Amino acid sequence: MIDAMNRSIVLSLVVLAVVSCCNGCDSTPAQVVSPAVQTSSSPSQSPSEPPVASEPTPNAPTAVVEATFDDLKFDIEPDAAFDKSMLTPKITELCEQRIRIRGYIYPTLKKRGIKQFVLVRDNLECCFGPGAALFDCILVHMKAGKTAEFSIRPVAVEGTFKFEEFVDYDGTTRAIFRIDGESVE
């Protein structure tokens, strides 16, 4: 649960990100890695057969899925109300998985020891104007004992990806994605 003070900070950051980002900016940060698929092959599998996706074992660490902001896109008209049914199967598959995604930390007043921030698709240098899409920002809440440092360069955030609708006091959905952050590099 976000207490009232933290909620207002997050809301301010989300509002700034939404107002400042561009809608439909298709630029992605350099060095973005395509989504990876964990595979395993069994001795009985022939080389011509496609690899079989491996299942994580109960006590094994969960593999990290490489993701991009393009993986989070879905059809929504500008200024349209959000409905969970708009999410693509690809997005719902990412929910509750550990992912690694590159983006930019939306500027905050704090430079070190950041416990929560907004990760955005781009650094606002490519375009101007209001109307950012919901899929162009992710709220990041660092896990207990973990923090981030602000950087003007792209960062890679690793953690558990979740769908969590953040609705403003006026009923407007401001953000829909969250990462419980484990590391920011």
Secondary structure, DSSP 8 states (H G I E B T S, - for coil): ---HHHHHHHHHHHHHHHHHS-TT-----TT-------EE--TTS-TTS--EE----TTS----EEE-GGGG-----TT----GGGS-HHHHHHTTSEEEEEEEE---S--SSB-EEEEESS-SSS---S---GGGEEEEEE-TT--B---SS-EEEEEEEEEEEEE-TTS-EEEEEEEEEEEE-
